[in-house]
Amino acid sequence: MFEEKEKKSPNHSRRRGDELKKAIYKAAVHILENEGYEKVTFQNVAKEAKTTRSVLYRYWDDVFDLIFEAVRFNISQNPEWRGNVIDQEINSGSLRQDLIELLTFMRENFKLYPKGFLAFVSFMQSQGKNVLESTVGNVLPSNLITMERLLARAQERGEAREKIGQTAKLLPFQMTRYHMLLEGQSMNVKQINELVDEVLLPIYIKNT
């Protein structure tokens, strides 16, 4: 009997740890949405989550890391979350339509960001902190793979030119991110179509 209890206790502790982290995430997002990023401090989050600041310092070095992790978790738990872009099968048979579907997918995912998050990111950028570099850097490889798949199909159909540089391949993602930061909202249908027709297609299309 004693041995069984010893085996179960670590699992029980981990469950408590997971529950505590979820409570902290929920508290951070709640404060972000209702009071603004200025109020997301370790003290306020600890109070909202009914824990102590020392617990938060055990998991995160600063509020910046906590906010980003909490937002990522919050989005992943949303029933409308459609997954990561790299996991999507975008293959309409047309380069133009594929690009529109890609940008539309990102727009729909963007809508799931908590209120106040973009204001926080913009503030961090204005303070000289390379927020985009430190957070977007992790997704650039998957973005590149996504575009290479999409463009490879277009090349097989004879639509896209063969040699397309990395900067050009990442342009749909970079344009989307900077638009979101500058405008504070996702692109509408007209803006997506203009980006595809006036910017992306002229770069990708094979000259005849």
N, C-alpha and C positions, 0 to 999 in steps of 0.2 A: 504493500500500500504506500509506504513511504517513498519508494522508488518511482511509483506512478506520479505522485504529486510533484516530485522533483523534475520529472520530464515535462509536465504540463506548464509549470510556472513560467519558463521562458516565453512560451507562446502567448500566455496571458499578458505578460509584460509588453510584448510587441504589439498586441491588440490595443492595449492602453495607450501606447506610444502613437500608433496610427490614429486613434480616435482624437488624441490631443492635438496632433498636427492638423487634422481636418478642422478641428474647432478653431485653431489659430488661423488657418487659411480663410475660413468663413468670417472670422472677426476682421481680418485685414481687408477683405473685399467689401464687407459691410461698411466699414469706416471710409474706405476709398470712395464708394458710391454715394454715401449719404453726407459725408463731411468734407471730402476732398483729400488729396494726397498729403497736404500739410499736416493733417491730423493723424496720419498713419505713423505713429511712433511705437516703439517697443512698449512704452508705458501704457498707451491707450489700447493697443492690441492685447496686451497681457490682461488688462482689466476686462475687456470685452470677452476674451476667451476664458476668463476665470482661471488664470494661471499667473506665473511670476515672470518678471523680466529675465531672470537668470535662465529660465527654461528656453526662452527665445534666443538668448545669446549662445546657448548650447547648440542650436541648429543653424543660426544665421549670423554672419559677420555684421550685416547692416540691414537697414530697412529696405534698401534698394533690392537686395537679393530676396528678401521676404515677399515684397510686393510682386515681383516677377514670378516667383514660384507659386504664390497664391493665385495669381491670375491664370497661370497655365493649368493649375489643378481645377480651378473653377470652370474654365472652358471645357476641359476634358470630361467633366461631370454633366455638362449640359446635354440634354437629349437631342438637341438640334446640331450638336457637333458632328461633323461629317468625316472626321479623321484628317490625317495629314495629306497634303497635296501629292506627295510622292506615291501614296497608296492608291491614287485614283486612276482609273482607266479612261483616259481621254483620247478617243479615236473615232472622230465623226466622219473621217474620209476627206476632210477639207482643212487646210491649215488655218484659214480665217476662222472657221467655226471652232476649231480646237483652241485657238487663242482666246476666243470669246468665252468658251466654257471654262478655261483655266482662270481667267480673270473674274468671272462670275462666281466660281467656286471660292476664290480667295475673298471676294466681297462678302459672301454669305458667312464665311467663318469670321470675318472681321466684325460683323455685327454682334458677335457674342462677347466681345471685350467689355469688361465692366465700365460703367460710366466713371469718368475721371482718370482712366488709365492713360489715355493719349495725352491729356494735359500734364500728367506726371512725366511721361517720356519726353515731351517737348521741353518741360522745365529742366530736366536733367541735361538735355542737349544744349540748352541755353547757358548752362553752367560750365560748359566745356567738357562734360563727361561723354565719352564716346559710347553712348547707349546702344546705338545701332550696330557699331562694330562688335561690342561685347555680347550682344544678344542675338543679332542676326547671323553672326559668324558661324554659329552652330548649325544653321539651317541652309547655308549657302551650298554645301555639297549636295544635299537632297534637291534643292532648287535646280541645280545644274543638271543632275540626273534626269529630273522631270522634263526639262526643256530638251535635253539631248534625245530622249525617247520621242518626244513630240516632233522634233525637227527631223529625226531619222526617218520617221514614217512619211513626212512631207517630201523628203529627198527621194525616197523610194517611189513616190508618186510623180516625181519630176517637178514638184512645186517649189521647193526650196533649193537655194544654192548650196554647194558642198562645203565651202570653207566659211564658217561663222565663228567669230571669236567668243571667248568666255564672257566678256563684258556685254556683248550683244545678246547672248543667250540669257543672261540674268536680268536684262532690261525690264521684262514684264513685272518681275518681283520688286526690283528697285523702284520703278515708277509707282507701283502700287503703294509701297511703304512710305515713300516720301510724300505722295499725295495724301495719304491718311494722316501723316504728321502735320503737314501744312494746312490742310483743309479741316482736319478733325472729323472727317466722315468718309464713308466708303464711296467709290465712284458709282455714278448712276449708269443706266444702260447707254445713254448718249455718249458719256465720257469714255466708257469701255470701247464702244464702237470706233470713236475717234482715235483712241490710242492704238487700236489694232490697225485701222485703215490708213492713218496718217503717219504713224511712227514705226510700228512693228513690221507690218507687211513689206513696206519699201526696203527694209533692212534684210529681211529673210528671203523674199521672193527671188527666184532664179530669173535672171535676165534672158529674154528670148530674142 
